[in-house]
Amino acid sequence: MGATTLWTRAQVAARILNGDTLIVYHGHLLSIPQKWLDAHPGGSLAFLHFVGRDATDEIEANHQDHTLPLIPKYSIGRVELTDGIWEPFLPPISTGWVRRPGAAGKLEWYKEAAGVYSSQNQHSEFFPSSSVLLVESDPSQPKASGPTLASLKPPPSTLSLKEQARQSKAYRELHKHIIEAGLYKTRYITGYGPEILRYTLIASLSIYFYVHDWLITSAVFLGLLWHQLVFTAHDLGHMGVTHNWTIDRLIAITIADFIGGLSIGWWVNNHNVHHLVTNHPSHDPDIEHIPFFAISPAFLDSLWSSYYKRTMKFDRFAKLALSVQHKLFYLVMAFGRFNLYVNSYTYLYNKAFDTKRARGGYWAWRMEVLGIFFFWTWYGTVLYGCGSWQMALAYLLVSHAVTSPLHVQIVLSHFSMPTGDLGPTESFPHRQMRTTTDVVCAPPAEFIHGGLHLQVTHHLFPRLPRHNLRRASELVKRFAKEEGLVYAEFGFVEGNREVIGTLRAVAEQVRIMGRVASAEVEEAVEKKMKATDVMLGLDGNGVRS
């Protein structure tokens, strides 16, 4: 069909149920071919979470200006609007449906999880009862051949579609102001100039103290170097430095893999999803930390992760760990970098068998693997040079623990915010501002946070160079006030209290569940004993009557 075709909602639904990946963009219906779904640099989930939805804001927030003109080539026509608004469907992945190769190699619908509404005991401001969660499919239930028209229907929402459309339109105007203000231009001299000097100084101090046998001090400065370099790697992952994918990725691999031992490919894959489905328990990998952390009672239902493709089991170990998670928070954060290693290397290992790598995937993957080997070669040499295994262990632990404030800072922006999904009706700006908060700090101390304490603005404009976030945040605060949206922010200490409070509240839920379970077991045992007494003809004291 040509670009002049007008698609009705019924026609769009039928194509989606037939397996097509259809997304609305500025009133156009985009049909994403499977080959691009496999090769998209942002991963396939960036499409799958917006099937049947208007993704205009998400597309423009995450793509370069030179990329946007290429998008209309996927248009197969325009969609039928109501009062100029597209009424969204619920994407199949939201109810656990994905496409996989069948026995004959042809793509078929596959039910990887069951979509369920949140239970009554979870209903709160943080988790609305209309939220759709995913749990492992019940094998005893009859298998369906695919999603149905009923499964595409969004759950009831308290949000007004017209109000959300108005906020979306206002956000696009704000985006124009951001562009006109030149805030997408990278400040190479005034922004990265001081940072490069800081990196050089920290690295030099680490080397100096190592050579002079001040090993623990050297480890501290090495940890500080990793801590600071992550901010630039973050910018590069968003193509926010040179704005050229190849150049930014090359620099990012040098920083993340060769110097830091972490996969930038894994981080980008993970982080893109986080930005699109922020704080959703079943879809956002950045809040899926079972068995160590759970920031919502929803996680106590052993949810399915559409990102990790596994059930986040609420097992015995999880019950034990989560019951004291608020007490172990900083201890776990101190070793957070080791978890990043695991995720990085698992990603690179799986990519070795991936025949459908994204753009630049082959050379980038080889460079990353080379970088990881290089990292452990030089870092292993550093540890070996410590003289004893005890000192090497101390150097290892200290250098990694020093990076922990970074992990704490990042989780502050989301862990204390709502984890509920208000459905596909919710606009991009509304969701980002509802689930994200800033960490307030004085301008002279911003370098400690790398500028990423301004997470609200960053989530609205992910590609914005971080040195321009403060200026942009002033425009965002004005936008929030005009649109009646909350621009959440708190200080570092207050933010820590909020997060600990959230963790403590869920821990209390775990302990309550434990007490209830114990009481039920005792009651069951007591009933069984009474039944046995009756069978044996004994009275309540165990004496034969």
C-alpha positions as CSV (number, residue, x, y, z in Angstrom):
1,M,0.0,0.0,0.0
2,G,1.2,3.5,-0.7
3,A,1.8,6.4,1.6
4,T,-1.6,7.8,0.8
5,T,-3.4,4.8,2.4
6,L,-5.5,5.6,5.4
7,W,-5.4,2.8,8.0
8,T,-8.3,2.3,10.4
9,R,-7.8,1.0,14.0
10,A,-9.3,-2.4,13.0
11,Q,-6.9,-2.7,10.1
12,V,-3.9,-1.8,12.2
13,A,-5.0,-4.3,14.9
14,A,-5.4,-7.1,12.3
15,R,-1.9,-6.5,10.9
16,I,-0.4,-6.5,14.4
17,L,-2.1,-9.8,15.3
18,N,-0.7,-11.1,12.0
19,G,2.8,-10.4,13.3
20,D,3.6,-7.0,11.8
21,T,5.6,-4.5,13.8
22,L,3.6,-1.3,13.4
23,I,4.3,2.0,15.1
24,V,2.7,5.4,14.7
25,Y,5.0,8.4,14.0
26,H,3.5,11.9,13.3
27,G,0.3,10.3,12.1
28,H,2.1,7.9,9.8
29,L,2.0,4.1,10.2
30,L,5.5,2.7,10.2
31,S,6.0,-1.0,9.3
32,I,9.3,-2.2,10.6
33,P,10.8,-5.1,8.7
34,Q,12.3,-8.0,10.6
35,K,15.8,-7.3,9.2
36,W,15.8,-3.8,10.8
37,L,14.2,-5.2,13.9
38,D,17.3,-7.4,14.2
39,A,19.8,-4.8,13.2
40,H,18.5,-1.7,15.0
41,P,21.3,-0.2,17.2
42,G,18.9,0.4,20.0
43,G,17.8,-3.2,20.1
44,S,14.5,-4.8,19.1
45,L,12.8,-4.0,22.4
46,A,12.8,-0.3,21.4
47,F,10.3,-1.3,18.8
48,L,8.4,-4.0,20.5
49,H,7.4,-1.8,23.5
50,F,5.7,0.6,21.1
51,V,3.8,-1.7,18.7
52,G,0.4,-0.1,18.1
53,R,1.4,3.1,19.9
54,D,2.4,6.6,18.9
55,A,6.2,6.7,19.5
56,T,6.8,10.1,18.0
57,D,8.3,11.6,21.1
58,E,10.5,8.6,21.9
59,I,11.8,8.4,18.4
60,E,12.8,12.1,18.2
61,A,14.3,12.1,21.7
62,N,16.6,9.2,20.9
63,H,17.6,9.8,17.3
64,Q,20.0,12.3,15.6
65,D,18.7,14.9,13.2
66,H,20.3,13.2,10.2
67,T,18.5,10.0,11.1
68,L,15.0,11.3,11.4
69,P,14.5,12.0,7.6
70,L,15.1,8.3,7.0
71,I,12.2,7.2,9.2
72,P,9.3,8.1,6.8
73,K,10.6,5.5,4.3
74,Y,9.0,2.9,6.5
75,S,5.6,4.6,6.2
76,I,2.9,2.5,4.7
77,G,0.3,5.2,5.0
78,R,-1.5,7.4,7.6
79,V,-3.6,6.3,10.5
80,E,-7.2,7.2,11.3
81,L,-7.1,9.7,14.1
82,T,-9.8,10.8,16.5
83,D,-9.6,14.6,17.2
84,G,-6.1,14.5,15.9
85,I,-5.1,11.8,18.4
86,W,-4.1,8.1,17.9
87,E,-5.8,5.9,20.4
88,P,-3.0,3.4,21.4
89,F,-3.1,-0.4,21.6
90,L,-1.4,-2.4,24.3
91,P,1.7,-3.9,22.6
92,P,1.8,-7.8,22.5
93,I,5.0,-7.9,24.5
94,S,3.1,-6.2,27.4
95,T,1.0,-9.4,27.8
96,G,3.9,-11.8,27.2
97,W,3.6,-12.4,23.4
98,V,6.8,-12.4,21.2
99,R,7.7,-13.7,17.8
100,R,10.1,-16.6,17.5
101,P,11.2,-19.0,14.7
102,G,9.1,-22.1,14.7
103,A,9.9,-25.7,13.7
104,A,10.0,-24.7,10.0
105,G,12.1,-21.6,10.7
106,K,9.2,-19.2,10.1
107,L,8.4,-16.6,12.8
108,E,5.5,-17.6,15.0
109,W,3.8,-16.2,18.0
110,Y,5.2,-17.5,21.3
111,K,3.7,-16.9,24.8
112,E,6.8,-16.3,26.9
113,A,4.9,-15.0,29.9
114,A,1.3,-14.3,31.1
115,G,0.1,-10.8,31.5
116,V,-1.8,-10.1,34.7
117,Y,-3.1,-7.1,36.4
118,S,-1.5,-6.1,39.7
119,S,-3.2,-7.6,42.7
120,Q,-5.1,-5.6,45.3
121,N,-2.4,-5.8,47.9
122,Q,-0.1,-4.0,45.5
123,H,-2.5,-1.2,44.7
124,S,-1.1,2.2,45.7
125,E,0.1,5.5,44.3
126,F,3.4,3.6,43.4
127,F,1.6,0.7,41.8
128,P,-1.9,1.3,40.3
129,S,-4.2,-1.7,40.0
130,S,-4.4,-1.2,36.2
131,S,-0.7,-2.0,35.8
132,V,0.1,-5.0,33.6
133,L,2.7,-7.4,35.1
134,L,4.3,-10.5,33.6
135,V,4.5,-13.8,35.3
136,E,5.7,-17.2,34.0
137,S,3.0,-18.9,31.9
138,D,1.1,-21.7,33.6
139,P,1.9,-24.9,31.7
140,S,-1.4,-26.5,32.8
141,Q,-3.3,-23.8,30.8
142,P,-4.3,-24.5,27.2
143,K,-1.9,-22.9,24.7
144,A,-3.2,-20.0,22.6
145,S,-2.0,-19.6,19.0
146,G,-1.3,-15.9,19.4
147,P,-2.6,-12.6,20.9
148,T,-6.2,-11.6,20.4
149,L,-8.0,-8.3,19.7
150,A,-9.0,-8.3,23.4
151,S,-5.3,-8.6,24.5
152,L,-4.5,-5.4,22.5
153,K,-7.1,-3.4,24.4
154,P,-5.4,-1.3,27.1
155,P,-6.6,-1.6,30.7
156,P,-8.7,1.2,32.1
157,S,-6.7,4.3,32.7
158,T,-7.2,7.3,35.0
159,L,-5.4,9.5,32.5
160,S,-7.1,11.6,29.8
161,L,-5.9,10.8,26.3
162,K,-6.5,14.4,25.3
163,E,-4.6,15.8,28.3
164,Q,-1.7,13.4,27.5
165,A,-1.7,14.5,23.9
166,R,-1.6,18.1,24.9
167,Q,1.4,17.5,27.2
168,S,3.1,15.7,24.3
169,K,2.5,18.6,22.0
170,A,3.9,21.0,24.6
171,Y,7.0,18.7,25.0
172,R,7.7,18.9,21.3
173,E,7.6,22.7,21.6
174,L,10.0,22.5,24.5
175,H,12.3,20.3,22.4
176,K,12.3,23.0,19.7
177,H,13.4,25.6,22.2
178,I,16.2,23.2,23.4
179,I,17.4,22.9,19.8
180,E,17.2,26.6,19.1
181,A,19.1,27.4,22.3
182,G,22.0,25.3,20.9
183,L,22.0,22.9,23.8
184,Y,22.8,19.9,21.6
185,K,26.1,21.4,20.7
186,T,29.0,19.7,22.6
187,R,31.2,22.0,24.7
188,Y,34.5,20.4,23.9
189,I,36.7,23.1,25.4
190,T,34.7,24.4,28.4
191,G,33.0,21.0,29.1
192,Y,35.4,18.2,28.3
193,G,38.6,20.3,28.6
194,P,38.5,20.4,32.4
195,E,37.4,16.8,32.5
196,I,40.3,15.5,30.5
197,L,42.7,17.4,32.8
198,R,40.9,15.9,35.8
199,Y,41.2,12.4,34.3
200,T,44.9,12.9,33.6
201,L,45.6,14.2,37.1
202,I,43.7,11.3,38.8
203,A,45.4,8.7,36.6
204,S,48.9,10.2,37.2
205,L,48.3,10.2,41.0
206,S,47.3,6.6,40.9
207,I,50.4,5.7,39.0
208,Y,52.6,7.9,41.2
209,F,51.4,6.3,44.5
210,Y,51.6,2.8,43.0
211,V,55.2,3.3,42.0
212,H,56.1,4.6,45.5
213,D,54.3,1.7,47.2
214,W,51.4,3.7,48.5
215,L,49.2,0.9,47.1
216,I,45.9,1.6,48.9
217,T,46.1,5.3,48.0
218,S,46.8,4.3,44.4
219,A,43.7,2.0,44.5
220,V,41.6,4.9,45.7
221,F,42.7,7.1,42.8
222,L,42.1,4.3,40.3
223,G,38.6,3.9,41.6
224,L,38.1,7.6,41.3
225,L,39.3,7.4,37.7
226,W,36.8,4.7,36.9
227,H,34.1,6.7,38.6
228,Q,34.8,9.8,36.6
229,L,35.3,8.1,33.2
230,V,31.9,6.4,33.4
231,F,30.2,9.8,32.9
232,T,31.9,10.3,29.6
233,A,31.2,6.7,28.5
234,H,27.6,7.4,29.3
235,D,27.6,10.5,26.9
236,L,29.3,8.4,24.2
237,G,26.7,5.7,24.6
238,H,24.0,8.2,23.9
239,M,26.0,9.6,20.9
240,G,26.2,12.9,22.8
241,V,29.8,13.8,22.2
242,T,30.8,13.8,18.5
243,H,27.2,12.8,17.5
244,N,28.7,10.2,15.1
245,W,27.9,6.6,16.0
246,T,31.2,5.1,14.8
247,I,33.5,7.7,16.4
248,D,31.5,7.8,19.7
249,R,31.5,4.0,19.9
250,L,35.3,3.8,19.3
251,I,36.0,6.3,22.1
252,A,33.5,4.5,24.3
253,I,35.1,1.1,23.8
254,T,38.5,2.6,24.7
255,I,37.1,4.1,27.9
256,A,34.7,1.4,29.0
257,D,36.3,-1.8,27.9
258,F,40.1,-1.1,27.6
259,I,40.3,1.1,30.8
260,G,37.3,0.0,32.8
261,G,36.8,-3.6,31.9
262,L,33.1,-3.1,31.1
263,S,31.1,-3.7,27.9
264,I,29.7,-0.5,26.4
265,G,27.6,-2.6,24.1
266,W,25.9,-4.2,27.0
267,W,25.4,-0.9,28.7
268,V,23.8,0.7,25.7
269,N,21.5,-2.2,25.1
270,N,20.4,-2.2,28.7
271,H,20.2,1.6,29.1
272,N,18.1,2.2,25.9
273,V,15.4,-0.1,27.3
274,H,15.6,1.7,30.7
275,H,14.9,5.0,29.1
276,L,11.9,3.8,27.2
277,V,10.0,1.8,29.9
278,T,11.5,3.6,33.0
279,N,10.7,1.9,36.3
280,H,8.4,-0.8,35.0
281,P,9.0,-4.0,37.1
282,S,8.6,-6.4,34.2
283,H,10.4,-4.4,31.5
284,D,13.1,-2.0,33.0
285,P,16.3,-3.9,33.6
286,D,17.7,-1.1,35.8
287,I,15.3,-1.9,38.6
288,E,15.4,-5.7,38.2
289,H,17.8,-6.6,41.0
290,I,16.2,-9.7,42.5
291,P,17.4,-11.4,44.8
292,F,19.3,-8.5,46.3
293,F,16.9,-5.5,45.9
294,A,13.1,-5.1,45.3
295,I,11.7,-1.6,45.2
296,S,8.1,-2.7,44.8
297,P,5.9,-5.4,46.3
298,A,5.2,-6.4,42.7
299,F,8.6,-8.2,42.7
300,L,7.4,-10.5,45.4
301,D,5.2,-12.3,42.8
302,S,8.2,-13.8,40.9
303,L,7.8,-11.6,37.9
304,W,9.0,-12.3,34.4
305,S,11.6,-10.0,32.9
306,S,11.0,-9.3,29.2
307,Y,14.6,-8.0,29.0
308,Y,16.5,-10.9,30.8
309,K,14.0,-13.5,29.5
310,R,13.7,-15.3,32.8
311,T,11.6,-15.3,36.0
312,M,13.0,-13.2,38.8
313,K,12.3,-15.8,41.4
314,F,11.2,-14.8,44.9
315,D,12.8,-17.8,46.4
316,R,14.2,-18.6,49.9
317,F,17.4,-16.7,49.3
318,A,15.5,-13.7,48.0
319,K,13.2,-13.7,51.0
320,L,16.2,-13.7,53.3
321,A,18.1,-11.0,51.4
322,L,15.1,-8.7,50.8
323,S,14.0,-8.9,54.4
324,V,17.2,-7.0,55.3
325,Q,17.8,-5.1,52.0
326,H,17.7,-1.7,53.6
327,K,20.5,-2.8,55.9
328,L,22.6,-4.3,53.2
329,F,22.1,-1.5,50.7
330,Y,25.5,0.2,51.0
331,L,27.4,-3.1,51.3
332,V,25.9,-4.4,48.1
333,M,26.5,-1.1,46.4
334,A,30.2,-1.3,47.4
335,F,30.5,-4.4,45.2
336,G,28.1,-3.2,42.4
337,R,30.9,-3.1,39.8
338,F,31.4,-6.9,40.0
339,N,27.7,-7.3,38.9
340,L,28.5,-5.0,36.0
341,Y,31.3,-7.4,35.0
342,V,28.9,-10.4,35.1
343,N,26.3,-8.6,32.9
344,S,29.0,-7.3,30.5
345,Y,30.7,-10.7,29.9
346,T,27.4,-12.5,29.7
347,Y,26.3,-10.1,27.0
348,L,29.5,-10.4,25.0
349,Y,29.4,-14.2,25.3
350,N,25.8,-14.4,24.0
351,K,26.7,-12.0,21.2
352,A,29.4,-14.4,20.0
353,F,26.5,-16.7,18.9
354,D,24.3,-13.9,17.6
355,T,24.1,-14.1,13.8
356,K,21.9,-11.0,13.6
357,R,24.1,-8.4,15.2
358,A,23.1,-4.7,15.1
359,R,24.8,-2.0,13.1
360,G,28.6,-2.2,13.5
361,G,28.1,-5.2,15.7
362,Y,30.9,-7.4,14.3
363,W,33.9,-5.1,14.5
364,A,32.5,-3.5,17.7
365,W,32.1,-6.9,19.4
366,R,35.7,-7.9,18.4
367,M,37.1,-4.6,19.8
368,E,35.2,-5.1,23.0
369,V,36.5,-8.6,23.5
370,L,40.0,-7.3,22.8
371,G,39.4,-4.5,25.2
372,I,38.3,-6.8,28.0
373,F,41.4,-9.0,27.6
374,F,43.6,-5.8,27.5
375,F,41.9,-4.6,30.7
376,W,42.5,-7.8,32.7
377,T,46.1,-7.9,31.4
378,W,47.1,-4.5,32.7
379,Y,44.9,-4.7,35.8
380,G,46.1,-8.2,36.6
381,T,49.7,-7.0,36.3
382,V,48.9,-4.2,38.7
383,L,47.4,-6.7,41.2
384,Y,50.4,-9.1,40.7
385,G,52.8,-6.2,41.4
386,C,51.2,-5.6,44.9
387,G,53.7,-8.2,46.3
388,S,51.3,-10.5,48.2
389,W,47.8,-11.9,47.7
390,Q,46.6,-10.1,50.8
391,M,47.6,-6.7,49.4
392,A,46.4,-7.6,45.9
393,L,43.0,-8.5,47.4
394,A,42.9,-5.2,49.3
395,Y,43.8,-3.3,46.2
396,L,41.1,-5.1,44.3
397,L,38.4,-4.4,46.9
398,V,39.3,-0.8,47.5
399,S,39.6,0.2,43.9
400,H,36.1,-1.2,43.3
401,A,34.5,0.0,46.5
402,V,35.5,3.6,45.7
403,T,33.2,3.6,42.7
404,S,30.2,2.7,44.9
405,P,28.9,6.4,45.3
406,L,28.3,6.4,41.6
407,H,26.0,3.3,41.9
408,V,24.2,5.0,44.8
409,Q,23.7,8.2,42.9
410,I,22.2,6.5,39.9
411,V,19.6,4.5,41.9
412,L,18.6,7.6,43.9
413,S,17.0,9.0,40.7
414,H,14.6,6.0,40.3
415,F,14.4,3.7,43.4
416,S,12.1,6.0,45.4
417,M,9.9,6.9,42.4
418,P,6.6,5.1,41.4
419,T,7.0,1.7,39.6
420,G,3.5,1.5,38.2
421,D,2.6,1.5,34.6
422,L,-0.2,3.8,33.7
423,G,-0.6,2.2,30.3
424,P,0.0,3.2,26.7
425,T,-2.1,6.3,27.2
426,E,0.6,7.9,29.2
427,S,2.7,10.4,27.3
428,F,6.5,10.3,27.1
429,P,7.1,13.5,29.2
430,H,4.5,12.4,31.8
431,R,6.1,9.0,32.3
432,Q,9.7,10.3,32.5
433,M,8.8,13.0,35.1
434,R,6.7,10.6,37.1
435,T,9.4,8.0,37.5
436,T,12.5,10.2,37.7
437,T,14.0,12.7,40.2
438,D,17.0,15.0,40.3
439,V,19.7,14.9,43.0
440,V,20.3,18.6,44.0
441,C,23.8,19.7,44.5
442,A,25.8,22.9,44.5
443,P,27.4,23.8,41.0
444,P,31.0,23.5,42.3
445,A,30.2,19.9,43.3
446,E,28.5,18.9,40.1
447,F,31.7,17.2,38.8
448,I,31.4,14.6,41.5
449,H,28.0,13.6,40.1
450,G,29.2,14.1,36.5
451,G,26.2,16.3,35.7
452,L,24.0,13.2,35.7
453,H,22.3,14.3,39.0
454,L,19.9,16.2,36.6
455,Q,18.2,12.9,35.6
456,V,14.8,14.4,34.9
457,T,16.1,16.6,32.1
458,H,18.4,13.8,30.9
459,H,15.4,11.4,30.6
460,L,13.4,13.9,28.6
461,F,16.4,14.6,26.3
462,P,18.8,11.5,26.5
463,R,21.1,12.8,23.7
464,L,21.7,16.2,25.3
465,P,25.4,16.7,26.2
466,R,25.5,16.5,30.0
467,H,27.4,19.8,30.3
468,N,24.2,21.5,29.0
469,L,21.8,19.8,31.3
470,R,21.7,22.6,33.9
471,R,20.7,25.2,31.4
472,A,18.1,22.8,29.9
473,S,16.7,22.0,33.3
474,E,15.6,25.6,33.7
475,L,13.5,25.3,30.6
476,V,12.1,21.9,31.8
477,K,11.1,23.3,35.1
478,R,9.2,26.1,33.4
479,F,7.6,23.5,31.1
480,A,6.6,21.4,34.2
481,K,5.0,24.4,35.9
482,E,3.0,25.4,32.8
483,E,1.8,21.8,32.2
484,G,1.0,21.0,35.9
485,L,3.7,18.3,36.1
486,V,5.9,17.6,39.1
487,Y,9.6,18.2,38.7
488,A,10.9,16.0,41.5
489,E,14.2,16.8,43.2
490,F,15.9,16.3,46.6
491,G,19.3,16.5,48.1
492,F,21.8,13.6,48.2
493,V,21.2,12.9,51.9
494,E,17.4,13.2,51.6
495,G,17.5,11.0,48.5
496,N,19.3,8.3,50.4
497,R,16.7,8.5,53.2
498,E,13.9,8.1,50.5
499,V,15.6,5.0,49.0
500,I,16.2,3.4,52.3
501,G,12.6,4.1,53.2
502,T,11.4,2.4,50.1
503,L,13.6,-0.6,50.6
504,R,12.5,-0.8,54.3
505,A,8.9,-0.8,53.3
506,V,9.3,-3.7,50.9
507,A,11.4,-5.6,53.5
508,E,8.6,-5.2,56.0
509,Q,6.2,-6.7,53.4
510,V,8.5,-9.7,53.1
511,R,8.6,-10.1,56.9
512,I,4.8,-9.9,57.1
513,M,4.5,-12.5,54.3
514,G,6.9,-14.7,56.3
515,R,4.9,-14.4,59.5
516,V,1.6,-15.1,57.7
517,A,3.1,-18.2,56.0
518,S,4.4,-19.4,59.4
519,A,1.0,-18.9,61.0
520,E,-0.7,-20.8,58.1
521,V,1.8,-23.7,58.5
522,E,1.1,-23.9,62.3
523,E,-2.6,-23.8,61.6
524,A,-2.3,-26.6,59.1
525,V,-0.2,-28.7,61.4
526,E,-2.7,-28.2,64.2
527,K,-5.6,-29.2,62.1
528,K,-3.8,-32.3,60.9
529,M,-3.0,-33.3,64.5
530,K,-6.6,-32.8,65.5
531,A,-7.8,-34.9,62.6
532,T,-5.3,-37.6,63.5
533,D,-6.5,-37.6,67.1
534,V,-10.1,-38.0,65.9
535,M,-9.1,-41.0,63.8
536,L,-7.3,-42.6,66.7
537,G,-10.1,-41.9,69.1
538,L,-7.9,-39.6,71.3
539,D,-9.2,-36.6,73.3
540,G,-7.5,-33.1,73.1
541,N,-4.8,-34.2,75.5
542,G,-3.7,-37.2,73.5
543,V,-5.5,-39.7,75.8
544,R,-7.7,-42.4,74.3
545,S,-11.3,-41.7,75.1
